[in-house]
Amino acid sequence: MGLRLFSEYLGLETMLAVVCKTYEGVKALEAYNKEGSIDKSSGLHAFAASIGRPLTGRFLVICLEDIRPYSGEIIADDPQRRLTLLKPRLLNGEHPPGFLGFAVNMITIDSTNLYCFSKTGHSLRETLFNHLFTDLQVYRSREDMLNALSCIRNGAISLDGGMIRSRGVFSLGHHQGDIDVKFPSTSQKLDLPESYFEIEVGLKETKWKKDRAMEDMQREQALLAHARVNYETRKREFLQFLARSSSHVSPVIHPLHGSRELLSAVPSIKSIL
């Protein structure tokens, strides 16, 4: 029930969104001709056409690079790297009855994507899921949810179908049909040694640092290449200046040696005849 409600809350368009790490990935999905129309022979449009399912409408693309990540702490020693979020409190200071948690922390991310970091070093939960759910609250019943209105800021859902889109915006009526897209869910505890996740985190962090170092190196190489081009350009301009200057010299007789000497327009440059 909970996963179906998450899907309904997000909507089909968002559930089918393409997720890219960088804006370069976004640009690779769609190209345009000189008239500004979509080039159907490139990007995702070409791939869709090749499998007999051409794209006719719009589709969402989420760029992790441009998403403002979660800025708080991660729960210590949590293999799923859940976010440290403060539980809501009623006006009397108590936690609302029936509060089950935050949707962003109820998503189980498979191990292959658990340590998928953005360029800034943030995980999918800190970027993608934090963006999709923010601090969406989950309650056991609609009654519990409505009794907690005073501490619901950005929306809430209940296991019996209640839904608040945002503060003051309620989603009423019956749910029609299931969205045939679901988040992965696991209820079994993985039988892995305690050091497994620590080693995996270390490997992922090492790879991330290596990728960042490579990017820094490429950036420095680009700056060096740019500096070399500037140097060669200035050098060529200076030599051209010297060549032009030598054509404007005038012959004079040196008073001491009686030899003829050419003095250029630049006092520090002499040409002895």
Secondary structure as UniProt FT lines:
FT   HELIX           2..10
FT   HELIX           12..15
FT   STRAND          18..20
FT   HELIX           23..29
FT   TURN            34..35
FT   TURN            40..41
FT   HELIX           43..50
FT   TURN            51..52
FT   STRAND          61..63
FT   HELIX           64..66
FT   TURN            76..77
FT   TURN            79..80
FT   TURN            91..92
FT   TURN            97..98
FT   STRAND          99..102
FT   HELIX           103..106
FT   HELIX           111..114
FT   TURN            119..120
FT   HELIX           125..129
FT   HELIX           130..133
FT   TURN            134..135
FT   STRAND          137..139
FT   HELIX           142..147
FT   HELIX           149..151
FT   STRAND          156..158
FT   TURN            159..160
FT   STRAND          163..166
FT   TURN            167..168
FT   STRAND          169..170
FT   HELIX           195..246
FT   TURN            247..248
FT   STRAND          250..253
FT   TURN            255..257
FT   STRAND          260..263
FT   TURN            267..268
FT   STRAND          270..272
//
